[in-house]
Amino acid sequence: MSRLVVDQVRKSFGTGAPVLDGIGLDVPDGTATAVVGSSGCGKTTLLRVIAGFENPDTGTVSIGGETITREGFSVPSHRRRIGYVAQDGALFPHLTVGQNIAYGLGGGLGARRKHRQQVAELLEMVSLDPAYADRRPHQLSGGQQQRVALARAMARKPALMLLDEPFSALDTGLRAATRQAVAETLRAAGMTSILVTHDQEEALSFADQVAVMCSGRFTQVGTPEQVYAAPADLFTAGFLGDTVLLDATIGSAGSAQTVLGRLPVQADAPTGAGAVMLRPEQLLAHAATDGRATVRALEFRGADVMLTLDLDGRPEPIQVRRVSVGAPAVGDRVDLEVLGAAVAFTSEQCAAAGRLAGNGAVTLPDAVSAVVNGPRQQGM
């Protein structure tokens, strides 16, 4: 069993604000969790505490029911059965691929010949031909180097795999392919893993569970579908993707009155004055001479387009995503159809997000800031 439990972990450096402020995280055995947040929010520090490179001020960390960190006690990092893959892979340039992986098997340089079969198996596990064992790291692509780094980390059969932004240096196409290969490898091995990333799409596509971090705390932990479709607050809503925020009067019957008419909201929505959040893909724009909006701008993205619309009765534009086939042109009138329910936030929740930004704790996305701090630009 390799369930990871982080309980009330706090870590500070010097006299400043804590980098980790009472963090708690439960990663079930054999699952993948992505920790996502902006630079400096504490993501890498959390990994370093779990790995044993840093000791927390307070709190506990356990793997498979065994405590590896508590106040006054810490299992040395080399005895924690944790694999760690860094952003650059950190392969030894003077060793071959096979020697790099065999290093993870232990036994010293003289013992590596007997590990040749294990090296071949590990290379196949990360979708690389065993013939790569005789190459040097500089002869591999960035994605191949990261797979070798994963194979080396897996060689020691760790209970937990930690991935610290391992795909960030790769180009877009290679990044997606490498991410998928790594995710499939870890899943096939039944290995518990944590991916740290600042890339929202990467977090949502990689993991069974997503934990959104802001200023040393998690704003929400849940499945990718939960945190994206039903964000707990305005920061989480804006950080995980494009948003359309509309002023609203939220009623008690599971609906809210907006400039788009009456919209359904989540079952436990608050009531009163506030705002509702929609994802751009929830709004379908249809060409209509008597439509309620005019296309101000169009951004072509290949398979889809992002439309900037001037909505009747609203001073600020909104953005809508739709397929590019048959898309309306700039100046066309369109009508809007809303798919699914909106997520409602009270005025107090909007103000709380504004205070957080005002204290310098976070930078609100433009879409959120427009509702919280006054009109500037709706959508992202």
BELWOGI-V80513 format. One line per field, one symbol per residue. psi: psi as a letter, one per 40 degrees, with the letter a starting at -180 (. if undefined). burial: b if it has 9 or more other C-alpha atoms within 8 Angstrom, else e. Layout:
psi->???
burial->???
This chain:
psi->hfhhhhhfhhhihaeaihdhgfhhhhhiheihhhhiiiheeeddddddddeedihidiiihihfehhehihehhhideeefhihhidedfihdeiiddddddddeaeideeddeeddddddddddffihdeedeiideeiiddddddddddddedegidhhhhgfeedeiidddddddddddddddddefhhihhhiehdddddddidhhhhihfeihdihaiddddddgididdddddeiiihhhiihhieffiihieeahiiiidfiiiaiaiihiideehhhhhhdfieihhdihhhebdiihhhhhhhehdiiihhhiidhfiiiheihiihhhhaiihiiiddddddddddddeedihiidddddddeihchii.
burial->ebbbbbbbbbbbeeeeebbbbbbbeebbbbbbbbbbbeeebbbebbbbbebbeebbbbbbbbbbeebbbbbeebbebeebbbbbbbbebeeeeebbbbbbbbbbbeeeeebbeebbeebbbbbbbbebebebbebbbeebeebbbbbbbbbbbbbbebbbbbbbbbbeebeeebbeebbbbbbebbbeeebbbbbbbbebebbbebbbbbbbbbbbbbbbbbbbebbbebbbbbbbbbbbbbbbbbbbbbbeebbbbbbeeebbbbeebbbebbbbbbbbebbbbbbeeebbbbbbebeeeeebbbbbbbbeeeebbbbbbbbbeeebebebbbbbeeeebbbbbbbebbbebbebbeeebbebbbbbbbbbeeeebbbb
